[in-house]
């Protein structure tokens, strides 16, 4: 299982397309460029509180008994300064964000002073730069604000806005085609006939793709016709960065992915030592990957946790697999181990307690409320109630919130 994931990630070619988007939409995206500050911020020394600005040295020796006295000669607002240079015995009232007038190098808040007419008394020595943001204190001209490949957080987006930018070049989101396969499948909203069922993998896998930073491209279900499947896969490869075919990856009479994939590209492997999802097949064509996944809803979704989530993130140049590692104490016994397969165990984790949820590969509700998964190694002993195990905690919105699960 781990080896299969490594081979898939090693074969993935990250998207090299670029989108230019408004900064308001840039949170969580990956910067495609390195940007340096075109000017310092602040562009001028400014007050960080409301108070009075003056020359620091004029307050030297001041005490509550013998305060320094300054004559208030004007006001400074955040949008309007004071042009004249202050004399040693002068001060100006200044609002937070206001530019320090020429000659001033410090300030004191209103509450620390007393006022008599047009003068104020300062009861202590106020050091240079107190309650002042000096020019370039946030960042200087030429400083790197964002590097290529960096994921944008709110502060980084704000720093770009502080130099007047309104848009940014970011790595394009990978497009992932989902092609369900099976004569029995009907898209939701259609009409069922005979023994047909509604197809759900477009919805579940599409949700994982979107949460991993990709754009799902759903397709209507394909019948069990190898020529139609091959044509649909080729078209999807031309329009997408990754193609998922659900169903038809095993060795049954109507399982055509193992027949179709070799005609389109090079098969990396067919079969993974994992349950569920053993018949998974992966192939590569002109730098793009095709993955044949199980058609059973829970098998496909379970596979998406350990294979699809990190793969889509890799394609979109996002760091890490998408989950975080942790531990939990089992409140129920886990799944049955296998002598030669890894077993993926979906869990609800809440307050450090884990609840296995799986009840059959056919049942999509078996993963409802799941926010983590664990892997039983081949040949493991059965997990017991009360046992502490290592888990991979899934991100929202794939996962149910951990304080609501259980």
Buried (B, 14 or more C-beta within 10 A) or exposed (E): BEEBBEBBBEBBEBBEEEBEBEBEBBEEBBBBBEBBBEBBBBEBBBBBBBBBBBBBBBBEEBEEEEBBBBBBBBEBBEEEBBEEEBBEBBBBBBBBBBBBBEBBBBBBBEEBBEEEEEBBBBBBBBEEBBBBBBBBBBBEBEEEBBEEBBBBEEEBBEBBEBBEBEBBBBBBBBBBBBBBBBEBBBBEEEEEEEEBEBBBBBBBBBBBBBBBBBBBBBBEBBEBBBEBBBEBBBBBBEEBBBBBBBBBBBEEEBBBBBEBBEEBBEBBEBBBBBBBBBBBBBBBBEEBBBBBBBBBBBBBBBBBBBBBBBBBBBBBBBEEBBBEEBEBBBBBEBBEBBEEBBBBBBBBBBEEBBBBBBEEBEBBEBBEBBBBBBBBEBEBEEBEEEBEBEBBBBBEEBBBEBEEBB
